[in-house]
Amino acid sequence: MTDTQTPADTVTTTALTTRRSWLWVLLTVAVGVNVVASAGVLPLGVGIAAGLVTLACATLLVLARVRRR
């Protein structure tokens, strides 16, 4: 059986996996900040910013998933 992936495909796959990993980390941090802000510990602006970052990360992860299908 021959390998159908070229070295360029491997680099692209690794880059996408790394990007998705960083998106998951950022999503987790943003959700944590949003929870703390919702508890009233942080200012409202920080909570709104964390919510927007959470929304952006979730959107990018869904788009990446749809593209891989």
PDB file of N, CA, C, O and CB in Angstrom:
ATOM      1  N   MET A   1       0.847  -1.168   0.000  1.00  0.00           N
ATOM      2  CA  MET A   1       0.000   0.000   0.000  1.00  0.00           C
ATOM      3  C   MET A   1       0.899   1.240   0.000  1.00  0.00           C
ATOM      4  O   MET A   1       1.876   1.293   0.747  1.00  0.00           O
ATOM      5  CB  MET A   1      -0.967  -0.007   1.224  1.00  0.00           C
ATOM      6  N   THR A   2       0.587   2.208  -0.806  1.00  0.00           N
ATOM      7  CA  THR A   2       1.403   3.411  -0.898  1.00  0.00           C
ATOM      8  C   THR A   2       0.799   4.524  -0.059  1.00  0.00           C
ATOM      9  O   THR A   2      -0.406   4.568   0.189  1.00  0.00           O
ATOM     10  CB  THR A   2       1.544   3.860  -2.357  1.00  0.00           C
ATOM     11  N   ASP A   3       1.671   5.413   0.367  1.00  0.00           N
ATOM     12  CA  ASP A   3       1.238   6.568   1.158  1.00  0.00           C
ATOM     13  C   ASP A   3       0.808   7.674   0.204  1.00  0.00           C
ATOM     14  O   ASP A   3       1.589   8.083  -0.655  1.00  0.00           O
ATOM     15  CB  ASP A   3       2.376   7.065   2.113  1.00  0.00           C
ATOM     16  N   THR A   4      -0.411   8.160   0.340  1.00  0.00           N
ATOM     17  CA  THR A   4      -0.934   9.168  -0.585  1.00  0.00           C
ATOM     18  C   THR A   4      -0.672  10.591  -0.120  1.00  0.00           C
ATOM     19  O   THR A   4      -0.917  11.538  -0.868  1.00  0.00           O
ATOM     20  CB  THR A   4      -2.414   8.971  -0.774  1.00  0.00           C
ATOM     21  N   GLN A   5      -0.175  10.760   1.105  1.00  0.00           N
ATOM     22  CA  GLN A   5       0.095  12.107   1.596  1.00  0.00           C
ATOM     23  C   GLN A   5       1.470  12.566   1.143  1.00  0.00           C
ATOM     24  O   GLN A   5       2.441  11.813   1.215  1.00  0.00           O
ATOM     25  CB  GLN A   5      -0.008  12.158   3.126  1.00  0.00           C
ATOM     26  N   THR A   6       1.547  13.788   0.683  1.00  0.00           N
ATOM     27  CA  THR A   6       2.820  14.391   0.325  1.00  0.00           C
ATOM     28  C   THR A   6       3.349  15.143   1.540  1.00  0.00           C
ATOM     29  O   THR A   6       2.590  15.417   2.470  1.00  0.00           O
ATOM     30  CB  THR A   6       2.674  15.337  -0.906  1.00  0.00           C
ATOM     31  N   PRO A   7       4.635  15.481   1.549  1.00  0.00           N
ATOM     32  CA  PRO A   7       5.157  16.265   2.679  1.00  0.00           C
ATOM     33  C   PRO A   7       4.405  17.579   2.890  1.00  0.00           C
ATOM     34  O   PRO A   7       4.248  18.021   4.028  1.00  0.00           O
ATOM     35  CB  PRO A   7       6.630  16.558   2.464  1.00  0.00           C
ATOM     36  N   ALA A   8       3.943  18.202   1.821  1.00  0.00           N
ATOM     37  CA  ALA A   8       3.186  19.454   1.957  1.00  0.00           C
ATOM     38  C   ALA A   8       1.860  19.211   2.669  1.00  0.00           C
ATOM     39  O   ALA A   8       1.426  20.043   3.466  1.00  0.00           O
ATOM     40  CB  ALA A   8       2.933  20.088   0.575  1.00  0.00           C
ATOM     41  N   ASP A   9       1.205  18.068   2.387  1.00  0.00           N
ATOM     42  CA  ASP A   9      -0.040  17.725   3.078  1.00  0.00           C
ATOM     43  C   ASP A   9       0.200  17.534   4.564  1.00  0.00           C
ATOM     44  O   ASP A   9      -0.621  17.936   5.389  1.00  0.00           O
ATOM     45  CB  ASP A   9      -0.656  16.459   2.480  1.00  0.00           C
ATOM     46  N   THR A  10       1.323  16.921   4.906  1.00  0.00           N
ATOM     47  CA  THR A  10       1.642  16.683   6.311  1.00  0.00           C
ATOM     48  C   THR A  10       1.864  17.999   7.043  1.00  0.00           C
ATOM     49  O   THR A  10       1.394  18.171   8.168  1.00  0.00           O
ATOM     50  CB  THR A  10       2.883  15.790   6.439  1.00  0.00           C
ATOM     51  N   VAL A  11       2.572  18.923   6.417  1.00  0.00           N
ATOM     52  CA  VAL A  11       2.815  20.230   7.031  1.00  0.00           C
ATOM     53  C   VAL A  11       1.501  20.972   7.204  1.00  0.00           C
ATOM     54  O   VAL A  11       1.270  21.573   8.253  1.00  0.00           O
ATOM     55  CB  VAL A  11       3.796  21.066   6.181  1.00  0.00           C
ATOM     56  N   THR A  12       0.645  20.943   6.209  1.00  0.00           N
ATOM     57  CA  THR A  12      -0.647  21.617   6.289  1.00  0.00           C
ATOM     58  C   THR A  12      -1.499  21.011   7.392  1.00  0.00           C
ATOM     59  O   THR A  12      -2.122  21.737   8.167  1.00  0.00           O
ATOM     60  CB  THR A  12      -1.382  21.536   4.947  1.00  0.00           C
ATOM     61  N   THR A  13      -1.530  19.688   7.469  1.00  0.00           N
ATOM     62  CA  THR A  13      -2.303  19.013   8.510  1.00  0.00           C
ATOM     63  C   THR A  13      -1.773  19.366   9.895  1.00  0.00           C
ATOM     64  O   THR A  13      -2.556  19.603  10.815  1.00  0.00           O
ATOM     65  CB  THR A  13      -2.270  17.492   8.304  1.00  0.00           C
ATOM     66  N   THR A  14      -0.464  19.403  10.050  1.00  0.00           N
ATOM     67  CA  THR A  14       0.131  19.757  11.337  1.00  0.00           C
ATOM     68  C   THR A  14      -0.199  21.199  11.704  1.00  0.00           C
ATOM     69  O   THR A  14      -0.501  21.487  12.862  1.00  0.00           O
ATOM     70  CB  THR A  14       1.653  19.554  11.302  1.00  0.00           C
ATOM     71  N   ALA A  15      -0.147  22.096  10.743  1.00  0.00           N
ATOM     72  CA  ALA A  15      -0.463  23.502  11.013  1.00  0.00           C
ATOM     73  C   ALA A  15      -1.924  23.665  11.423  1.00  0.00           C
ATOM     74  O   ALA A  15      -2.234  24.435  12.332  1.00  0.00           O
ATOM     75  CB  ALA A  15      -0.162  24.367   9.777  1.00  0.00           C
ATOM     76  N   LEU A  16      -2.822  22.940  10.752  1.00  0.00           N
ATOM     77  CA  LEU A  16      -4.241  23.025  11.107  1.00  0.00           C
ATOM     78  C   LEU A  16      -4.506  22.448  12.490  1.00  0.00           C
ATOM     79  O   LEU A  16      -5.300  22.997  13.253  1.00  0.00           O
ATOM     80  CB  LEU A  16      -5.093  22.298  10.070  1.00  0.00           C
ATOM     81  N   THR A  17      -3.849  21.349  12.810  1.00  0.00           N
ATOM     82  CA  THR A  17      -4.015  20.744  14.130  1.00  0.00           C
ATOM     83  C   THR A  17      -3.514  21.685  15.211  1.00  0.00           C
ATOM     84  O   THR A  17      -4.145  21.826  16.259  1.00  0.00           O
ATOM     85  CB  THR A  17      -3.277  19.401  14.209  1.00  0.00           C
ATOM     86  N   THR A  18      -2.381  22.328  14.963  1.00  0.00           N
ATOM     87  CA  THR A  18      -1.836  23.278  15.931  1.00  0.00           C
ATOM     88  C   THR A  18      -2.775  24.469  16.097  1.00  0.00           C
ATOM     89  O   THR A  18      -2.998  24.930  17.216  1.00  0.00           O
ATOM     90  CB  THR A  18      -0.439  23.755  15.493  1.00  0.00           C
ATOM     91  N   ARG A  19      -3.321  24.965  15.001  1.00  0.00           N
ATOM     92  CA  ARG A  19      -4.253  26.100  15.079  1.00  0.00           C
ATOM     93  C   ARG A  19      -5.503  25.733  15.862  1.00  0.00           C
ATOM     94  O   ARG A  19      -5.970  26.509  16.696  1.00  0.00           O
ATOM     95  CB  ARG A  19      -4.641  26.575  13.673  1.00  0.00           C
ATOM     96  N   ARG A  20      -6.045  24.548  15.592  1.00  0.00           N
ATOM     97  CA  ARG A  20      -7.228  24.106  16.338  1.00  0.00           C
ATOM     98  C   ARG A  20      -6.913  23.945  17.818  1.00  0.00           C
ATOM     99  O   ARG A  20      -7.737  24.280  18.669  1.00  0.00           O
ATOM    100  CB  ARG A  20      -7.760  22.785  15.768  1.00  0.00           C
ATOM    101  N   SER A  21      -5.736  23.439  18.128  1.00  0.00           N
ATOM    102  CA  SER A  21      -5.352  23.279  19.537  1.00  0.00           C
ATOM    103  C   SER A  21      -5.314  24.622  20.245  1.00  0.00           C
ATOM    104  O   SER A  21      -5.815  24.754  21.362  1.00  0.00           O
ATOM    105  CB  SER A  21      -3.987  22.589  19.652  1.00  0.00           C
ATOM    106  N   TRP A  22      -4.717  25.627  19.595  1.00  0.00           N
ATOM    107  CA  TRP A  22      -4.670  26.957  20.196  1.00  0.00           C
ATOM    108  C   TRP A  22      -6.045  27.568  20.323  1.00  0.00           C
ATOM    109  O   TRP A  22      -6.317  28.285  21.286  1.00  0.00           O
ATOM    110  CB  TRP A  22      -3.783  27.867  19.387  1.00  0.00           C
ATOM    111  N   LEU A  23      -6.918  27.297  19.367  1.00  0.00           N
ATOM    112  CA  LEU A  23      -8.296  27.787  19.473  1.00  0.00           C
ATOM    113  C   LEU A  23      -9.003  27.165  20.667  1.00  0.00           C
ATOM    114  O   LEU A  23      -9.744  27.852  21.370  1.00  0.00           O
ATOM    115  CB  LEU A  23      -9.075  27.487  18.187  1.00  0.00           C
ATOM    116  N   TRP A  24      -8.787  25.876  20.907  1.00  0.00           N
ATOM    117  CA  TRP A  24      -9.399  25.216  22.060  1.00  0.00           C
ATOM    118  C   TRP A  24      -8.872  25.801  23.372  1.00  0.00           C
ATOM    119  O   TRP A  24      -9.637  26.006  24.314  1.00  0.00           O
ATOM    120  CB  TRP A  24      -9.134  23.703  22.011  1.00  0.00           C
ATOM    121  N   VAL A  25      -7.573  26.066  23.432  1.00  0.00           N
ATOM    122  CA  VAL A  25      -6.989  26.657  24.643  1.00  0.00           C
ATOM    123  C   VAL A  25      -7.576  28.049  24.877  1.00  0.00           C
ATOM    124  O   VAL A  25      -7.980  28.380  25.992  1.00  0.00           O
ATOM    125  CB  VAL A  25      -5.438  26.734  24.529  1.00  0.00           C
ATOM    126  N   LEU A  26      -7.620  28.859  23.819  1.00  0.00           N
ATOM    127  CA  LEU A  26      -8.175  30.211  23.948  1.00  0.00           C
ATOM    128  C   LEU A  26      -9.655  30.165  24.328  1.00  0.00           C
ATOM    129  O   LEU A  26     -10.115  30.975  25.133  1.00  0.00           O
ATOM    130  CB  LEU A  26      -7.992  30.991  22.635  1.00  0.00           C
ATOM    131  N   LEU A  27     -10.399  29.223  23.753  1.00  0.00           N
ATOM    132  CA  LEU A  27     -11.816  29.075  24.089  1.00  0.00           C
ATOM    133  C   LEU A  27     -11.982  28.743  25.575  1.00  0.00           C
ATOM    134  O   LEU A  27     -12.838  29.314  26.251  1.00  0.00           O
ATOM    135  CB  LEU A  27     -12.469  27.976  23.217  1.00  0.00           C
ATOM    136  N   THR A  28     -11.166  27.827  26.075  1.00  0.00           N
ATOM    137  CA  THR A  28     -11.253  27.435  27.486  1.00  0.00           C
ATOM    138  C   THR A  28     -10.939  28.614  28.409  1.00  0.00           C
ATOM    139  O   THR A  28     -11.635  28.836  29.399  1.00  0.00           O
ATOM    140  CB  THR A  28     -10.293  26.270  27.776  1.00  0.00           C
ATOM    141  N   VAL A  29      -9.898  29.359  28.082  1.00  0.00           N
ATOM    142  CA  VAL A  29      -9.531  30.524  28.902  1.00  0.00           C
ATOM    143  C   VAL A  29     -10.637  31.580  28.848  1.00  0.00           C
ATOM    144  O   VAL A  29     -10.998  32.154  29.875  1.00  0.00           O
ATOM    145  CB  VAL A  29      -8.184  31.131  28.420  1.00  0.00           C
ATOM    146  N   ALA A  30     -11.168  31.834  27.668  1.00  0.00           N
ATOM    147  CA  ALA A  30     -12.220  32.850  27.518  1.00  0.00           C
ATOM    148  C   ALA A  30     -13.479  32.450  28.284  1.00  0.00           C
ATOM    149  O   ALA A  30     -14.124  33.301  28.896  1.00  0.00           O
ATOM    150  CB  ALA A  30     -12.556  33.063  26.027  1.00  0.00           C
ATOM    151  N   VAL A  31     -13.830  31.178  28.258  1.00  0.00           N
ATOM    152  CA  VAL A  31     -15.000  30.713  29.026  1.00  0.00           C
ATOM    153  C   VAL A  31     -14.749  30.896  30.519  1.00  0.00           C
ATOM    154  O   VAL A  31     -15.639  31.325  31.253  1.00  0.00           O
ATOM    155  CB  VAL A  31     -15.313  29.220  28.712  1.00  0.00           C
ATOM    156  N   GLY A  32     -13.543  30.573  30.966  1.00  0.00           N
ATOM    157  CA  GLY A  32     -13.208  30.759  32.383  1.00  0.00           C
ATOM    158  C   GLY A  32     -13.297  32.214  32.805  1.00  0.00           C
ATOM    159  O   GLY A  32     -13.840  32.524  33.866  1.00  0.00           O
ATOM    160  N   VAL A  33     -12.767  33.110  31.981  1.00  0.00           N
ATOM    161  CA  VAL A  33     -12.846  34.542  32.275  1.00  0.00           C
ATOM    162  C   VAL A  33     -14.301  34.996  32.274  1.00  0.00           C
ATOM    163  O   VAL A  33     -14.703  35.812  33.104  1.00  0.00           O
ATOM    164  CB  VAL A  33     -12.025  35.359  31.249  1.00  0.00           C
ATOM    165  N   ASN A  34     -15.080  34.470  31.348  1.00  0.00           N
ATOM    166  CA  ASN A  34     -16.494  34.842  31.268  1.00  0.00           C
ATOM    167  C   ASN A  34     -17.248  34.393  32.520  1.00  0.00           C
ATOM    168  O   ASN A  34     -18.113  35.115  33.016  1.00  0.00           O
ATOM    169  CB  ASN A  34     -17.140  34.231  30.012  1.00  0.00           C
ATOM    170  N   VAL A  35     -16.930  33.222  33.022  1.00  0.00           N
ATOM    171  CA  VAL A  35     -17.577  32.724  34.246  1.00  0.00           C
ATOM    172  C   VAL A  35     -17.230  33.624  35.431  1.00  0.00           C
ATOM    173  O   VAL A  35     -18.103  33.989  36.219  1.00  0.00           O
ATOM    174  CB  VAL A  35     -17.146  31.261  34.538  1.00  0.00           C
ATOM    175  N   VAL A  36     -15.953  33.976  35.550  1.00  0.00           N
ATOM    176  CA  VAL A  36     -15.526  34.839  36.655  1.00  0.00           C
ATOM    177  C   VAL A  36     -16.170  36.225  36.520  1.00  0.00           C
ATOM    178  O   VAL A  36     -16.590  36.818  37.513  1.00  0.00           O
ATOM    179  CB  VAL A  36     -13.974  34.961  36.688  1.00  0.00           C
ATOM    180  N   ALA A  37     -16.245  36.729  35.298  1.00  0.00           N
ATOM    181  CA  ALA A  37     -16.870  38.039  35.084  1.00  0.00           C
ATOM    182  C   ALA A  37     -18.364  37.990  35.391  1.00  0.00           C
ATOM    183  O   ALA A  37     -18.930  38.956  35.905  1.00  0.00           O
ATOM    184  CB  ALA A  37     -16.646  38.510  33.639  1.00  0.00           C
ATOM    185  N   SER A  38     -18.996  36.868  35.076  1.00  0.00           N
ATOM    186  CA  SER A  38     -20.423  36.734  35.364  1.00  0.00           C
ATOM    187  C   SER A  38     -20.694  36.693  36.863  1.00  0.00           C
ATOM    188  O   SER A  38     -21.779  37.062  37.313  1.00  0.00           O
ATOM    189  CB  SER A  38     -20.977  35.478  34.705  1.00  0.00           C
ATOM    190  N   ALA A  39     -19.713  36.249  37.629  1.00  0.00           N
ATOM    191  CA  ALA A  39     -19.861  36.215  39.083  1.00  0.00           C
ATOM    192  C   ALA A  39     -19.712  37.612  39.697  1.00  0.00           C
ATOM    193  O   ALA A  39     -19.934  37.796  40.894  1.00  0.00           O
ATOM    194  CB  ALA A  39     -18.830  35.263  39.696  1.00  0.00           C
ATOM    195  N   GLY A  40     -19.341  38.577  38.881  1.00  0.00           N
ATOM    196  CA  GLY A  40     -19.231  39.946  39.375  1.00  0.00           C
ATOM    197  C   GLY A  40     -17.859  40.323  39.859  1.00  0.00           C
ATOM    198  O   GLY A  40     -17.676  41.414  40.398  1.00  0.00           O
ATOM    199  N   VAL A  41     -16.885  39.451  39.684  1.00  0.00           N
ATOM    200  CA  VAL A  41     -15.530  39.728  40.162  1.00  0.00           C
ATOM    201  C   VAL A  41     -14.798  40.670  39.214  1.00  0.00           C
ATOM    202  O   VAL A  41     -13.987  41.485  39.655  1.00  0.00           O
ATOM    203  CB  VAL A  41     -14.739  38.422  40.320  1.00  0.00           C
ATOM    204  N   LEU A  42     -15.076  40.568  37.925  1.00  0.00           N
ATOM    205  CA  LEU A  42     -14.413  41.396  36.918  1.00  0.00           C
ATOM    206  C   LEU A  42     -15.400  42.409  36.347  1.00  0.00           C
ATOM    207  O   LEU A  42     -16.612  42.209  36.426  1.00  0.00           O
ATOM    208  CB  LEU A  42     -13.820  40.519  35.787  1.00  0.00           C
ATOM    209  N   PRO A  43     -14.886  43.490  35.774  1.00  0.00           N
ATOM    210  CA  PRO A  43     -15.775  44.507  35.192  1.00  0.00           C
ATOM    211  C   PRO A  43     -16.600  43.972  34.023  1.00  0.00           C
ATOM    212  O   PRO A  43     -16.239  42.974  33.399  1.00  0.00           O
ATOM    213  CB  PRO A  43     -14.959  45.699  34.728  1.00  0.00           C
ATOM    214  N   LEU A  44     -17.680  44.631  33.744  1.00  0.00           N
ATOM    215  CA  LEU A  44     -18.597  44.226  32.684  1.00  0.00           C
ATOM    216  C   LEU A  44     -17.905  44.169  31.323  1.00  0.00           C
ATOM    217  O   LEU A  44     -18.164  43.256  30.540  1.00  0.00           O
ATOM    218  CB  LEU A  44     -19.778  45.181  32.623  1.00  0.00           C
ATOM    219  N   GLY A  45     -17.036  45.123  31.036  1.00  0.00           N
ATOM    220  CA  GLY A  45     -16.329  45.165  29.754  1.00  0.00           C
ATOM    221  C   GLY A  45     -15.469  43.924  29.525  1.00  0.00           C
ATOM    222  O   GLY A  45     -15.361  43.429  28.403  1.00  0.00           O
ATOM    223  N   VAL A  46     -14.867  43.435  30.587  1.00  0.00           N
ATOM    224  CA  VAL A  46     -14.043  42.216  30.481  1.00  0.00           C
ATOM    225  C   VAL A  46     -14.935  41.022  30.158  1.00  0.00           C
ATOM    226  O   VAL A  46     -14.566  40.168  29.352  1.00  0.00           O
ATOM    227  CB  VAL A  46     -13.248  41.959  31.802  1.00  0.00           C
ATOM    228  N   GLY A  47     -16.095  40.962  30.779  1.00  0.00           N
ATOM    229  CA  GLY A  47     -17.034  39.874  30.500  1.00  0.00           C
ATOM    230  C   GLY A  47     -17.539  39.901  29.062  1.00  0.00           C
ATOM    231  O   GLY A  47     -17.666  38.862  28.415  1.00  0.00           O
ATOM    232  N   ILE A  48     -17.822  41.096  28.579  1.00  0.00           N
ATOM    233  CA  ILE A  48     -18.279  41.226  27.193  1.00  0.00           C
ATOM    234  C   ILE A  48     -17.176  40.815  26.227  1.00  0.00           C
ATOM    235  O   ILE A  48     -17.428  40.099  25.257  1.00  0.00           O
ATOM    236  CB  ILE A  48     -18.730  42.671  26.903  1.00  0.00           C
ATOM    237  N   ALA A  49     -15.951  41.270  26.494  1.00  0.00           N
ATOM    238  CA  ALA A  49     -14.822  40.911  25.628  1.00  0.00           C
ATOM    239  C   ALA A  49     -14.588  39.406  25.637  1.00  0.00           C
ATOM    240  O   ALA A  49     -14.347  38.808  24.588  1.00  0.00           O
ATOM    241  CB  ALA A  49     -13.546  41.643  26.073  1.00  0.00           C
ATOM    242  N   ALA A  50     -14.659  38.794  26.814  1.00  0.00           N
ATOM    243  CA  ALA A  50     -14.477  37.347  26.910  1.00  0.00           C
ATOM    244  C   ALA A  50     -15.587  36.606  26.171  1.00  0.00           C
ATOM    245  O   ALA A  50     -15.338  35.573  25.549  1.00  0.00           O
ATOM    246  CB  ALA A  50     -14.439  36.908  28.378  1.00  0.00           C
ATOM    247  N   GLY A  51     -16.795  37.123  26.235  1.00  0.00           N
ATOM    248  CA  GLY A  51     -17.902  36.511  25.507  1.00  0.00           C
ATOM    249  C   GLY A  51     -17.705  36.582  24.005  1.00  0.00           C
ATOM    250  O   GLY A  51     -18.003  35.628  23.287  1.00  0.00           O
ATOM    251  N   LEU A  52     -17.203  37.716  23.529  1.00  0.00           N
ATOM    252  CA  LEU A  52     -16.936  37.861  22.094  1.00  0.00           C
ATOM    253  C   LEU A  52     -15.810  36.938  21.633  1.00  0.00           C
ATOM    254  O   LEU A  52     -15.882  36.358  20.550  1.00  0.00           O
ATOM    255  CB  LEU A  52     -16.582  39.311  21.767  1.00  0.00           C
ATOM    256  N   VAL A  53     -14.774  36.803  22.454  1.00  0.00           N
ATOM    257  CA  VAL A  53     -13.675  35.885  22.126  1.00  0.00           C
ATOM    258  C   VAL A  53     -14.191  34.449  22.107  1.00  0.00           C
ATOM    259  O   VAL A  53     -13.819  33.666  21.233  1.00  0.00           O
ATOM    260  CB  VAL A  53     -12.507  36.030  23.146  1.00  0.00           C
ATOM    261  N   THR A  54     -15.039  34.105  23.059  1.00  0.00           N
ATOM    262  CA  THR A  54     -15.631  32.765  23.099  1.00  0.00           C
ATOM    263  C   THR A  54     -16.448  32.501  21.838  1.00  0.00           C
ATOM    264  O   THR A  54     -16.336  31.436  21.232  1.00  0.00           O
ATOM    265  CB  THR A  54     -16.515  32.601  24.351  1.00  0.00           C
ATOM    266  N   LEU A  55     -17.253  33.456  21.454  1.00  0.00           N
ATOM    267  CA  LEU A  55     -18.065  33.321  20.244  1.00  0.00           C
ATOM    268  C   LEU A  55     -17.188  33.154  19.004  1.00  0.00           C
ATOM    269  O   LEU A  55     -17.469  32.313  18.149  1.00  0.00           O
ATOM    270  CB  LEU A  55     -18.978  34.541  20.080  1.00  0.00           C
ATOM    271  N   ALA A  56     -16.130  33.953  18.909  1.00  0.00           N
ATOM    272  CA  ALA A  56     -15.229  33.870  17.752  1.00  0.00           C
ATOM    273  C   ALA A  56     -14.521  32.519  17.691  1.00  0.00           C
ATOM    274  O   ALA A  56     -14.427  31.914  16.623  1.00  0.00           O
ATOM    275  CB  ALA A  56     -14.193  34.999  17.802  1.00  0.00           C
ATOM    276  N   CYS A  57     -14.026  32.047  18.826  1.00  0.00           N
ATOM    277  CA  CYS A  57     -13.339  30.748  18.852  1.00  0.00           C
ATOM    278  C   CYS A  57     -14.290  29.617  18.479  1.00  0.00           C
ATOM    279  O   CYS A  57     -13.934  28.738  17.694  1.00  0.00           O
ATOM    280  CB  CYS A  57     -12.733  30.487  20.242  1.00  0.00           C
ATOM    281  N   ALA A  58     -15.478  29.635  19.030  1.00  0.00           N
ATOM    282  CA  ALA A  58     -16.451  28.584  18.722  1.00  0.00           C
ATOM    283  C   ALA A  58     -16.804  28.599  17.237  1.00  0.00           C
ATOM    284  O   ALA A  58     -16.921  27.545  16.612  1.00  0.00           O
ATOM    285  CB  ALA A  58     -17.724  28.758  19.575  1.00  0.00           C
ATOM    286  N   THR A  59     -16.970  29.786  16.680  1.00  0.00           N
ATOM    287  CA  THR A  59     -17.285  29.903  15.252  1.00  0.00           C
ATOM    288  C   THR A  59     -16.150  29.356  14.398  1.00  0.00           C
ATOM    289  O   THR A  59     -16.395  28.614  13.446  1.00  0.00           O
ATOM    290  CB  THR A  59     -17.565  31.365  14.879  1.00  0.00           C
ATOM    291  N   LEU A  60     -14.919  29.711  14.725  1.00  0.00           N
ATOM    292  CA  LEU A  60     -13.772  29.225  13.955  1.00  0.00           C
ATOM    293  C   LEU A  60     -13.605  27.717  14.075  1.00  0.00           C
ATOM    294  O   LEU A  60     -13.235  27.060  13.102  1.00  0.00           O
ATOM    295  CB  LEU A  60     -12.500  29.919  14.412  1.00  0.00           C
ATOM    296  N   LEU A  61     -13.869  27.161  15.244  1.00  0.00           N
ATOM    297  CA  LEU A  61     -13.773  25.710  15.407  1.00  0.00           C
ATOM    298  C   LEU A  61     -14.852  24.986  14.608  1.00  0.00           C
ATOM    299  O   LEU A  61     -14.589  23.936  14.022  1.00  0.00           O
ATOM    300  CB  LEU A  61     -13.879  25.334  16.885  1.00  0.00           C
ATOM    301  N   VAL A  62     -16.054  25.534  14.582  1.00  0.00           N
ATOM    302  CA  VAL A  62     -17.126  24.924  13.786  1.00  0.00           C
ATOM    303  C   VAL A  62     -16.790  25.007  12.300  1.00  0.00           C
ATOM    304  O   VAL A  62     -16.986  24.036  11.569  1.00  0.00           O
ATOM    305  CB  VAL A  62     -18.484  25.618  14.069  1.00  0.00           C
ATOM    306  N   LEU A  63     -16.290  26.146  11.849  1.00  0.00           N
ATOM    307  CA  LEU A  63     -15.909  26.286  10.445  1.00  0.00           C
ATOM    308  C   LEU A  63     -14.794  25.316  10.069  1.00  0.00           C
ATOM    309  O   LEU A  63     -14.823  24.732   8.986  1.00  0.00           O
ATOM    310  CB  LEU A  63     -15.470  27.719  10.157  1.00  0.00           C
ATOM    311  N   ALA A  64     -13.821  25.139  10.945  1.00  0.00           N
ATOM    312  CA  ALA A  64     -12.738  24.193  10.678  1.00  0.00           C
ATOM    313  C   ALA A  64     -13.282  22.769  10.587  1.00  0.00           C
ATOM    314  O   ALA A  64     -12.830  21.980   9.757  1.00  0.00           O
ATOM    315  CB  ALA A  64     -11.658  24.283  11.774  1.00  0.00           C
ATOM    316  N   ARG A  65     -14.236  22.448  11.427  1.00  0.00           N
ATOM    317  CA  ARG A  65     -14.850  21.111  11.401  1.00  0.00           C
ATOM    318  C   ARG A  65     -15.619  20.881  10.105  1.00  0.00           C
ATOM    319  O   ARG A  65     -15.527  19.812   9.502  1.00  0.00           O
ATOM    320  CB  ARG A  65     -15.790  20.927  12.604  1.00  0.00           C
ATOM    321  N   VAL A  66     -16.374  21.888   9.680  1.00  0.00           N
ATOM    322  CA  VAL A  66     -17.158  21.768   8.451  1.00  0.00           C
ATOM    323  C   VAL A  66     -16.233  21.628   7.244  1.00  0.00           C
ATOM    324  O   VAL A  66     -16.523  20.851   6.334  1.00  0.00           O
ATOM    325  CB  VAL A  66     -18.086  22.989   8.276  1.00  0.00           C
ATOM    326  N   ARG A  67     -15.150  22.351   7.225  1.00  0.00           N
ATOM    327  CA  ARG A  67     -14.202  22.267   6.103  1.00  0.00           C
ATOM    328  C   ARG A  67     -13.531  20.910   6.013  1.00  0.00           C
ATOM    329  O   ARG A  67     -13.213  20.456   4.915  1.00  0.00           O
ATOM    330  CB  ARG A  67     -13.144  23.342   6.230  1.00  0.00           C
ATOM    331  N   ARG A  68     -13.308  20.248   7.151  1.00  0.00           N
ATOM    332  CA  ARG A  68     -12.648  18.935   7.149  1.00  0.00           C
ATOM    333  C   ARG A  68     -13.543  17.841   6.662  1.00  0.00           C
ATOM    334  O   ARG A  68     -13.046  16.780   6.284  1.00  0.00           O
ATOM    335  CB  ARG A  68     -12.160  18.591   8.517  1.00  0.00           C
ATOM    336  N   ARG A  69     -14.835  18.037   6.649  1.00  0.00           N
ATOM    337  CA  ARG A  69     -15.757  16.978   6.240  1.00  0.00           C
ATOM    338  C   ARG A  69     -15.690  16.692   4.803  1.00  0.00           C
ATOM    339  O   ARG A  69     -16.410  15.822   4.313  1.00  0.00           O
ATOM    340  CB  ARG A  69     -17.136  17.320   6.590  1.00  0.00           C
TER     341      ARG A  69
END
